[in-house]
Amino acid sequence: MPNEKDTKQIVKDFYGAIAKGNSCGCSCGCGVDMKEEISKQIGYSSEEINAVPEANLGLGCGNPVALGQIKPGDIVLDLGSGAGFDCFLAAKKTGESGKVIGVDMTESMITKAKSNAEKYGYKNVEFRLGDIEKLPVDDNSIDVIISNCVINLAPDKLAVFKEAKRVLKPDGKMYVSDIVLLKELPAEIRNNEELIAGCVGGALLKDKYLQIIKDAGMRAEILGEDKSISKKQYGGLPLESLKVVVTK
């Protein structure tokens, strides 16, 4: 596989092109209808999809906002916030007394997200340029972390979960939808740049993924496993969308 620096550049270039409208997502075709169909398949309602349509890029593998028990007044952090889709949905639940922080390492995604926030009048959402392996977020400051099909893209997943533990309040929770493998993949898939950026090449075996959460000093409870996503979006590769809640 490419080294850590190369992997991050592959991901930044890929999602930068999507943000600028020069490419489609990892698991969807071009066009609004296809993005809506993908979003419905992974758990979003029509109302959610239409809330901020420009922010829905059809890139997720679940709906962590629906999983997360977000309450009014909560401080929510979205790891890999993209154009802000999940942030805006979370902001409706936190209300004006709460706040949502989106972190993404792709400059053009941050620009797009800020533009969406301004257009739709979201005052309680903030977007920060940063790496989820080294979050620009204070210790013990977050009530709920959400992440949608992003941690698989990070070369150092242990660092991501250690950072999540650092920023979560003692009673905070983390809700994750992510791609995990059910069987090991051949080297040609692991090394394929499009599949690395497409949520597959860097994915871990499910057991290893869960072990890394434990190694970070956290506890994981499986909320759901969507194996149907393999045939619908990933050409039948041995993978699933894993939904977990993670606590300190």
N, C-alpha and C positions, 0 to 999 in steps of 0.2 A: 504493500500500500504506500501511497505518497506519505512523506513525513508530515508532522503536525502543521508546520508553516504552510506547506503546499496545500494540504487539505483545507485549511481555513481560506486560502485564496481561491480555491476552486468553488467553495460554498459562497463566498462573497461575490465572485464574478457571476455565478449562476443566478443568485437572488437579486443582485443588482440589475441584471438584465430584465428580470421579471418586473421589478419595481418601475423600471423605465418603459415597460410595455414592449420590450424587444424579444420576449421569450414567454413560453407557457410554463406552468408549474411542473413539479416532478411527477404528478400522477393525474393530471387533467389535460384535456385538450383546450384549445383556445375558445373563447366565446363565453358570454354570460350564462347561457343555458347550461353548458357543461359544468361551469363552476358551481352553479346552483344545484345541479344534480349530484355532484361530488359532495357538496356540503350537506345535502339531505341524507345521503348514504351514511355519512359519518356522525349524524346526530343533531344537526341544526334544524330548527323550525323555519318555516317560510318567513315568519315575523322577524326572527333573528337575522336571516339572510338579507332581508330588505332594509334592515335598520341603517346600515352604512354600506351600501352595495360596492362602492369603490374600494373598500377595505377588505372585501372577501376575494382572495386570490385563489381559492380552491386548493390550498396547500396542506391542510391538516389531515389528521387520522383519527379524530375524535372531537368531542366538545367538552373540554375541561371546565368551562364556565358552568355548564349544566351539572357536572359532577361536584363542583366546589360549592360548599355551603357558605356563600358570600353574603354577609349581612350589611345593613346600612352602617356606615362609619368605618368599615374595614379599610385597611391599607393593603392593596393587592399588587403583586408583582408578576408580570408576564415575561417569561424567559423566551427570547426570540419572538418579539412582538410583531415583526413584519409590518404590514400596512395598518395595523392597529385593530383588526377585526375583533379579537377576543377581548382586548382592552375596553373597547366601546361597549361590548355586551356586559362586561364586569362592572363598568362605571354606572350602568343603569341599576345595578344591585347595591353598590356602595352608597349611592346617592351623593348629594353635595357635601355631606358630612364626612365622606370617605374620600379615598384617592386611589388611582391606578397608575402604576409606573410600568412602562414598557421598555425593555432593554433589547437592543438589536445591534449587531456589529456591522451591518450594511448601511452606509451613509444614505443611499438613495431610498431605502426602506424607511429610515427615520424621517427623511424629508417628506415622503408620501404620507406617512402616518400623521405628522404635524399638520400637513395640509388638510387631511381628512378631519382632524380634530377641530381645526379652525372653521372649516366649512359647515360642520354639523353642530358647532357650539358646545363642544365638550370642554368644560372648564376644569374638571376634576381628573384629567388625564395628562400625564407627562411622559415624554419619550426621551430616553437617554441612549446615546451611542456608547456601546460597551460590549465586553465579552462575557458570556455567561460563565466562563471559567474563572473570571475575576470581576465580580459584579461591582458596579459603581453605586453601591447601596450600603447604608449604615447597618451595623450590627443590631440584631434583635429589634428590627423596625417594621417587620412585615407580618400581617395576620394570615394572608393566604397567598401562596405562589401557584400560578398556573403555567403550564407549558404544553404546547400542542405540536407534536411531531418535530421537535427541534433538538432534544438532547442527543439523539442518534447522530446528529451532524457534528457534535463536539468531539475532538480527538481525545480529550481527557475528561471522561464522564465522571470519574471519581471526584475531580476538582469541582465539577458542576454541583454535585450533591453536597460536598463539603461547604461550598459557598451558600447553597440553599439553607443548610443547617445554621450557618453563621448569621444570616440575615433574618431568619424566622424568629418571631417571638417564641417564648417557651411553650406556649400552647398553640402555636401556629401550625398550619397544615399546608401540604403541597399536593396539588392534583395534576397528574401527568397523563397525557395520552402520547404513546410513542411506539415506533416500529421496533419489534424485537424478532429475532430469528428463531425458528423451530428446528432448523438443521444448519450446519455450517455451509458456507457458500464457497464455490471455487474461486481461485485467485483472480481469474479474469473478470469476475463480477466485483470482487473486492477492490480491484484496481481501476475499474471503469469510472472515469470522472463524472459522467452523467449520472451513474447510479450512486456514487458517493454523495453528490449534491441532491440526488433523488431519494434520500432517506433510506437507502438499502446498503450501499457499500460499507458504511461505517457502523451499521447496526450490530448489536451484540446478541448472542444467544440469550434467551429469556432467563435462564438460571444465573448466568453471569451478570446480567443487568440487575437482577434482584440482589445478588451478592454484593455488588458495588454499592448499592444503597445501604446495606448493612455495614460494609466497610467504612462508609462515611459517618457511621454512628447514628443512622436513622432506621426507622421501622417502616416496612411497606405492607400494605394490605391490598390485594388484588380486588378491584371493583368490577372488572369485566375483561373479556378477551374476544376480540373480533377477528376470527379467522377468515371470514368471508371477504375481507378487504383484499386478500391475496389475489383472488381471481378477478375481483372487480377493478382493481387499480394496478396490480403489480405482476400481471402475467403468470400467476400461479406459483410464484417463488415461495419457498417455505418460510413464511413470516406471518405475523399477526399484529394487530394494534392492541397493545396492552394498556389498560387503564388502571392506575394505582393511586392510592392516597398514601402520602408519606408523612410521618411525624417524627419529631425529635425524640 
